[in-house]
């Protein structure tokens, strides 16, 4: 007859074991598992909050997510090893650990934003915060395993089952935290307040579980220490939550300058409008300069060469600010303009803000213009086959961002070719040439792979925006001159195998278009930066990460 295996060795005896005081094994075990559930949910919120804020502040969400996940997973292993030293004082150790995690995780968004606004960068701060948060999260499970063995005889007798229960509660908590962040915390409270509230929940649950279940395991001095530390952490988090709006205003002034006129978080992005009330505005979308009040060259150079030829029907992809539409509507023979903009908030601002409406010449009041609020990629996929446009203008987010990569993919340009009429032209804004030549020439290679013949060119303008803004140079406060990399393209065919002519439309000079000499210089400027033999970007292999 087989003998039953020996029961697993219990945790090392300590002074805490001498006087166990849980309310009872039936109540204690579920309460510890509930604590595991809440701690896991809070930990994932901290992680997602760092990824989301870093993606907004630094850009390239794939890189930021990879950095945060890699550093945190490594740090969790370190935290698990360090937790061995706390097992003899597991109750007080866990209580202090949760209080520290609540403070670090809850304030991590404030710290990251402050580093970006006042120190000019956030990469190193992101790594430090990920490391600290990961170490603290990694120490939780070993301590909770020790605590549940102390409160429940069943846990001491069935270590394997207890581990399974702990991980099940941990994974379910992570699921709830992962869903709560994008669907509850972010839309209702925002990144900073949502993280602070998560810290409050973390501190309350961590402190309560120790002070209630393991009160008699603690000395009077340890009990007083836990109460004071948790009260201090909760007080700091509460004060920070009350001052979040003041902090955001101060951070915006540090980033965008003193004249922040409008700052709203739409369902798509953060929209900030700066500039004096009686002066031209600067528009930032998710922290990146989209338009500057004095920067007419970008839209003039994008639109007018594409208008050479038939232009009765024009499609603008993006361009919710109305500036590309402004240039198009200056042609009296344009009959119909469709603007496909994903963010209704940008269009609303372009309609209603006096300075921005003046800048776009009140384009949205023109009866020839129709607005469609949709993602450009999705709209092109569902556009009827009978829809055709003489000119398509792609005035879209920077291709270097992960969110914008699909709007510069080979598949996207293939869909665009379907809505081009015979002899139609496509003009693309492809980001700065001097700063990111590989990105620009990858867009050009992607257009060619999609069957277009291309004409690259780049125009320059004076420095724009605040020296303290997101686009500032890393070496100082002076900003370099702006350059805009543009591409004029047309579907290559046996009848027209070459690229379209880079020249303004007839009569465009009277509308402020660049002259033929300026366009010829712009083509030479772009050609000097050419990066040869670049592969195209596709949905499954985006190549705009750097």
C-alpha positions in Angstrom: 0.0 0.0 0.0 1.4 3.4 -1.0 2.0 5.9 1.6 0.7 9.5 1.2 3.5 11.9 0.3 4.8 14.1 3.0 3.1 17.5 3.2 5.2 20.4 1.9 7.3 22.2 4.4 5.6 25.2 5.9 7.2 28.6 5.9 10.1 29.1 8.4 8.9 29.7 12.0 9.2 33.3 13.2 7.9 35.5 15.9 4.9 36.2 13.7 4.0 32.5 13.8 4.0 32.5 17.5 0.7 34.4 17.8 -1.4 33.9 14.6 -4.5 35.9 14.7 -6.5 35.5 11.5 -10.3 35.6 11.6 -10.3 32.0 10.5 -9.1 29.8 7.6 -12.4 29.9 5.8 -12.5 33.7 5.7 -8.7 34.2 5.6 -8.0 32.3 2.4 -10.6 34.0 0.2 -9.5 37.4 1.6 -5.9 36.8 0.6 -6.9 35.7 -2.8 -9.1 38.8 -3.2 -6.0 40.8 -2.3 -4.1 39.0 -5.0 -6.8 39.9 -7.4 -6.8 43.6 -6.6 -3.0 43.8 -6.5 -2.8 42.2 -10.0 -5.3 44.6 -11.4 -3.5 47.6 -10.0 -0.1 46.3 -11.2 -1.4 46.0 -14.8 -2.9 49.4 -14.7 0.5 50.9 -13.7 2.1 49.0 -16.6 -0.5 50.1 -19.2 -0.4 53.6 -17.9 3.4 53.8 -18.4 3.1 52.4 -22.0 0.3 54.8 -22.9 1.9 57.9 -21.5 5.3 57.0 -22.9 3.8 56.4 -26.4 2.1 59.8 -26.3 5.2 61.7 -25.0 8.0 59.9 -26.8 6.1 58.3 -29.7 6.5 54.9 -31.4 4.2 52.8 -29.1 5.8 49.5 -30.2 9.2 50.5 -28.8 7.8 52.0 -25.6 5.6 48.9 -25.0 8.6 46.7 -25.6 10.8 48.7 -23.2 8.2 48.7 -20.4 7.4 45.0 -20.7 11.0 43.8 -21.0 12.2 46.0 -18.1 9.2 45.2 -15.9 9.4 41.4 -16.4 13.1 41.4 -15.6 12.5 43.5 -12.6 9.7 41.2 -11.4 12.2 38.4 -11.3 14.6 40.5 -9.2 11.7 41.4 -6.9 10.8 37.8 -6.4 14.4 37.0 -5.3 14.6 40.0 -3.0 11.3 38.9 -1.4 13.0 35.9 0.2 14.5 38.2 2.7 11.1 39.4 3.8 9.4 36.1 4.4 10.1 36.0 8.1 8.4 39.4 8.4 5.9 38.7 5.6 3.0 40.6 7.1 4.7 43.9 7.8 6.8 43.5 4.7 3.8 43.1 2.5 2.0 46.0 4.0 5.0 48.3 3.5 5.6 46.9 0.0 2.0 47.7 -1.1 2.2 51.2 0.3 5.4 51.9 -1.6 4.0 50.3 -4.8 0.9 52.5 -4.5 3.1 55.6 -4.2 5.5 54.7 -7.0 2.8 53.4 -9.4 0.2 56.0 -8.6 2.7 58.9 -9.1 4.6 57.4 -12.1 2.5 59.3 -14.6 3.2 62.6 -12.9 6.9 61.8 -12.7 7.1 60.8 -16.4 5.2 63.8 -17.6 7.2 66.2 -15.4 10.5 64.7 -16.8 9.3 65.3 -20.3 8.0 68.8 -19.6 10.8 70.3 -17.5 13.8 68.1 -18.3 13.2 67.7 -22.0 13.1 63.9 -22.2 11.4 60.9 -20.6 13.3 57.8 -21.8 15.5 57.4 -18.8 12.7 58.2 -16.4 10.6 55.5 -18.1 13.2 52.8 -17.6 13.7 53.8 -13.9 9.9 53.8 -13.2 9.5 50.5 -15.0 12.3 48.9 -13.0 11.0 50.2 -9.7 7.4 49.2 -10.4 8.5 45.8 -11.6 10.6 45.0 -8.6 7.7 45.9 -6.2 5.2 43.8 -8.2 7.5 40.9 -8.4 7.9 40.7 -4.6 4.1 40.4 -4.1 3.4 36.8 -5.0 6.2 35.2 -2.8 5.0 37.3 0.2 1.3 36.5 -0.5 2.2 32.8 -0.7 3.8 32.9 2.7 0.8 34.8 4.1 -1.9 32.5 2.7 0.0 29.5 4.2 -0.1 31.2 7.6 -3.8 32.0 7.5 -5.0 28.6 6.0 -4.0 25.1 7.1 -5.2 23.9 3.8 -2.6 26.1 2.0 0.1 24.6 4.1 -1.0 21.0 3.2 -1.6 21.6 -0.5 1.1 23.9 -1.7 0.6 23.0 -5.4 -3.1 23.9 -5.2 -2.4 27.1 -3.4 0.0 28.2 -6.1 -2.6 27.4 -8.7 -5.2 29.5 -6.8 -2.8 32.4 -6.4 -1.9 32.5 -10.1 -5.6 32.2 -11.1 -6.5 35.2 -8.9 -3.5 37.0 -10.3 -4.4 36.4 -13.9 -8.1 37.2 -13.5 -7.1 40.5 -11.7 -4.8 41.3 -14.6 -7.7 40.8 -17.0 -9.9 43.2 -15.0 -7.1 45.8 -14.7 -6.3 45.5 -18.4 -10.0 46.1 -19.4 -10.6 48.8 -16.8 -7.7 51.0 -18.0 -8.9 51.7 -21.6 -12.6 51.5 -21.0 -13.1 53.1 -17.6 -10.0 54.9 -16.1 -8.6 56.5 -19.3 -11.9 57.9 -20.7 -13.4 58.9 -17.4 -10.5 60.0 -15.3 -7.5 60.4 -17.7 -4.1 59.0 -17.3 -2.8 60.9 -14.3 -5.9 60.8 -12.1 -6.6 57.2 -13.1 -3.2 56.1 -11.9 -3.5 58.0 -8.7 -6.9 56.4 -7.9 -5.4 53.0 -8.7 -2.7 53.8 -6.1 -5.3 54.7 -3.5 -7.1 51.3 -4.1 -3.7 49.5 -3.9 -2.7 51.1 -0.6 -6.2 50.6 1.0 -6.4 46.9 0.1 -2.7 46.2 1.0 -3.0 47.9 4.4 -6.4 46.5 5.2 -5.5 42.9 4.5 -2.5 43.1 6.8 -4.0 45.1 9.6 -7.1 43.0 9.7 -6.0 39.4 8.9 -2.6 39.6 10.5 -3.0 42.3 13.2 -1.9 39.9 16.0 1.2 39.0 14.0 2.4 42.5 14.3 4.1 44.2 17.2 2.6 47.5 18.4 5.5 49.4 16.7 5.0 47.6 13.4 1.2 48.2 13.5 1.8 51.9 14.2 4.4 52.1 11.4 2.0 50.5 8.8 -0.8 52.9 9.8 1.4 56.0 9.6 3.0 54.9 6.3 -0.4 54.1 4.7 -1.9 57.3 5.9 1.0 59.3 4.5 0.8 57.5 1.1 -3.0 58.1 0.9 -2.5 61.7 1.9 0.1 62.3 -0.8 -2.0 60.6 -3.4 -5.1 62.6 -2.4 -3.1 65.9 -2.6 -1.7 64.9 -6.0 -5.2 64.1 -7.3 -6.4 67.5 -6.1 -3.5 69.3 -7.9 -3.6 67.3 -11.1 -5.3 70.0 -13.1 -2.8 72.7 -11.9 0.1 70.3 -12.7 -1.3 69.7 -16.3 -1.6 73.4 -16.9 2.0 74.1 -15.7 3.3 71.2 -17.8 1.5 72.5 -20.9 3.0 75.9 -20.3 6.5 74.3 -20.0 6.0 72.3 -23.2 4.0 74.6 -25.4 4.8 78.1 -24.0 2.7 80.6 -22.1 -0.1 81.1 -24.7 -2.1 77.8 -24.5 -5.5 78.7 -25.7 -7.3 75.4 -26.0 -6.3 72.0 -24.6 -8.8 69.2 -24.9 -8.6 65.4 -24.9 -10.9 64.1 -27.7 -11.8 60.5 -28.2 -8.8 60.1 -30.5 -6.0 62.4 -29.2 -5.0 65.4 -27.2 -5.5 68.6 -29.2 -3.7 71.8 -28.1 -4.0 75.2 -29.7 -1.5 77.9 -28.8 -0.8 81.5 -29.8 -2.1 84.9 -28.9 -5.8 85.6 -29.4 -5.2 88.1 -32.1 -2.3 86.2 -33.8 -2.0 83.0 -35.9 -2.3 79.8 -34.0 -0.1 76.7 -33.6 -1.9 73.3 -33.5 -0.4 70.3 -31.7 -1.9 66.8 -32.0 -0.7 64.4 -29.3 2.2 66.7 -28.6 3.4 67.0 -32.2 3.3 70.3 -34.1 0.7 69.8 -36.8 0.4 73.4 -38.2 1.9 76.7 -37.5 0.1 80.0 -38.1 2.9 81.3 -40.3 3.5 78.0 -42.2 1.6 78.3 -45.5 4.3 76.6 -47.5 3.5 73.1 -46.5 -0.1 73.1 -47.7 0.6 75.3 -50.7 3.3 73.0 -51.9 1.3 69.9 -51.1 -1.9 71.0 -52.9 -1.0 73.1 -55.9 1.2 70.8 -57.9 -1.4 68.0 -57.5 -4.1 70.4 -59.0 -2.3 70.5 -62.3 -4.7 68.7 -64.6 -8.4 67.8 -64.0 -9.5 68.6 -60.4 -13.2 68.6 -60.4 -13.4 66.1 -57.5 -10.9 66.2 -54.7 -10.4 63.8 -51.7 -8.5 65.0 -48.6 -7.4 62.2 -46.3 -6.8 63.7 -42.8 -6.4 67.5 -42.9 -9.1 68.2 -40.3 -7.6 71.6 -39.6 -9.0 72.7 -43.0 -5.8 74.1 -44.4 -5.4 71.7 -47.3 -9.1 72.2 -48.1 -8.5 76.0 -48.0 -6.0 75.7 -50.9 -8.2 73.3 -52.9 -11.3 75.6 -52.6 -9.4 78.5 -54.1 -10.0 76.9 -57.5 -13.4 77.9 -58.8 -13.7 74.9 -61.0 -13.5 72.5 -58.0 -17.0 71.0 -57.7 -16.7 68.7 -54.8 -14.3 68.2 -51.9 -14.5 65.3 -49.4 -12.5 65.5 -46.2 -12.0 62.2 -44.3 -11.0 63.0 -40.8 -11.0 60.5 -37.9 -11.2 63.1 -35.1 -14.5 65.2 -34.9 -12.8 67.3 -32.2 -10.2 68.7 -34.7 -12.9 69.6 -37.2 -15.1 71.2 -34.5 -12.1 73.3 -33.4 -11.3 74.3 -37.1 -14.9 75.4 -37.5 -15.4 77.3 -34.2 -12.0 78.7 -33.1 -11.8 82.3 -34.5 -8.1 82.2 -35.2 -8.0 78.7 -36.8 -11.2 79.5 -38.8 -9.5 82.6 -40.2 -6.4 80.6 -41.0 -8.4 78.1 -43.0 -10.5 80.8 -44.6 -13.6 79.3 -43.1 -13.3 76.4 -45.4 -16.0 74.4 -43.6 -18.6 76.9 -44.5 -18.1 76.3 -48.2 -21.0 74.2 -49.6 -18.7 72.3 -51.9 -17.0 70.6 -48.9 -18.3 67.5 -47.2 -16.8 66.0 -44.0 -16.7 62.3 -43.2 -15.6 61.3 -39.7 -13.9 58.0 -40.2 -10.5 56.3 -40.2 -9.0 56.9 -43.7 -7.9 53.3 -44.1 -11.3 51.9 -43.2 -13.1 54.5 -45.3 -11.1 53.6 -48.4 -11.8 49.9 -47.9 -15.5 50.5 -47.8 -15.7 53.2 -50.5 -17.9 52.3 -53.4 -16.2 51.2 -56.5 -18.0 54.0 -58.4 -16.3 56.7 -56.2 -13.5 58.4 -58.1 -11.5 61.5 -57.5 -9.2 63.5 -59.7 -6.9 64.5 -56.9 -6.2 62.7 -53.5 -4.3 64.6 -50.8 -2.9 62.6 -47.9 -2.4 65.1 -45.1 -2.1 62.5 -42.4 -0.2 62.0 -39.0 3.5 61.5 -39.1 4.5 58.1 -40.5 7.0 57.6 -37.7 4.2 57.0 -35.3 2.9 53.4 -34.9 -0.7 54.6 -35.1 0.1 56.2 -38.5 2.1 53.4 -40.0 -0.9 51.7 -41.7 -1.7 55.1 -43.4 1.6 54.9 -45.2 1.6 51.2 -46.0 1.6 49.5 -49.5 -2.0 48.3 -48.8 -3.2 51.8 -48.0 -1.8 53.2 -51.3 -3.3 50.3 -53.1 -6.7 51.3 -51.8 -6.0 54.9 -52.7 -5.3 53.9 -56.3 -8.8 52.4 -56.5 -10.5 55.7 -55.9 -8.3 57.7 -58.3 -9.8 58.6 -61.6 -7.9 58.0 -64.8 -5.1 60.5 -65.0 -5.5 61.3 -61.3 -2.7 62.4 -58.9 -1.9 61.7 -55.3 0.1 64.1 -53.1 1.5 62.8 -49.8 3.0 64.6 -46.8 5.7 62.2 -45.7 7.3 64.0 -42.7 10.6 65.9 -42.4 13.3 64.9 -44.9 16.4 66.3 -43.1 15.6 64.8 -39.7 14.3 61.4 -40.9 15.4 60.7 -44.4 14.9 56.9 -44.1 11.3 57.4 -43.2 10.7 59.7 -46.1 12.3 57.5 -48.6 10.6 54.4 -47.2 7.3 56.2 -48.0 8.6 56.8 -51.6 9.6 53.2 -51.9 6.2 52.1 -50.6 4.4 54.2 -53.2 6.4 52.7 -56.0 5.7 49.2 -54.7 2.0 50.0 -54.8 2.3 50.9 -58.6 2.8 54.6 -58.4 5.4 56.7 -60.2 6.7 59.3 -57.8 8.2 62.8 -57.8 9.9 63.6 -54.5 10.4 67.2 -53.3 10.9 69.0 -50.0 10.1 72.6 -49.0 11.5 74.5 -46.1 10.1 77.2 -43.8 11.2 79.3 -40.8 11.3 77.7 -37.3 7.8 77.4 -35.9 6.2 76.8 -32.5 7.5 77.3 -29.0 11.2 76.5 -28.3 9.9 74.5 -25.3 7.6 72.4 -27.3 7.7 68.7 -28.1 9.6 69.3 -31.3 12.5 71.2 -29.7 16.0 70.3 -30.5 17.7 68.1 -28.0 20.8 70.1 -27.7 19.3 73.4 -26.7 16.3 75.8 -27.0 16.8 76.9 -30.6 14.7 75.2 -33.1 15.9 74.3 -36.6 14.1 75.4 -39.7 11.1 73.3 -40.6 11.2 71.1 -43.7 8.3 69.2 -45.2 8.9 66.1 -47.3 6.3 65.8 -50.0 5.6 63.3 -52.8 3.6 63.8 -55.9 2.5 60.5 -57.4 0.4 59.0 -60.2 -0.4 55.4 -61.1 2.2 54.1 -63.5 0.8 52.8 -66.8 2.0 52.1 -70.3 0.5 55.4 -71.4 2.2 57.4 -68.6 5.1 55.3 -67.3 6.9 58.3 -65.8 6.2 60.4 -62.7 3.8 63.4 -63.0 5.3 66.8 -63.8 6.2 68.8 -60.7 4.8 72.2 -61.6 2.0 74.5 -60.3 -1.4 74.4 -61.9 -2.2 77.2 -64.4 -3.1 80.3 -62.5 -1.8 78.9 -59.2 0.7 81.7 -58.7 -2.2 84.1 -58.0 -3.3 81.7 -55.2 0.1 81.7 -53.5 1.5 78.5 -55.0 5.3 77.9 -55.2 6.8 78.9 -58.5 8.4 76.4 -60.9 11.9 77.5 -59.8 11.0 76.9 -56.1 9.6 73.5 -57.0 12.7 72.6 -59.0 14.9 73.5 -56.0 12.6 71.5 -53.7 13.1 68.4 -55.9 16.9 68.9 -55.8 16.7 69.3 -52.0 14.9 66.0 -51.6 17.1 64.2 -54.0 20.2 65.1 -52.0 18.9 63.1 -49.1 18.0 59.9 -51.0 18.5 56.6 -49.2 18.7 53.9 -51.8 17.3 50.3 -51.8 14.8 50.7 -49.0 12.0 48.1 -48.8 8.4 49.1 -48.8 6.3 49.2 -45.6 3.3 46.8 -45.3 0.7 46.1 -42.7 2.5 43.0 -41.6 6.0 44.6 -41.7 5.8 48.3 -40.9 9.2 50.0 -41.4 8.6 53.4 -39.8 9.7 52.7 -36.2 13.0 54.7 -36.5 
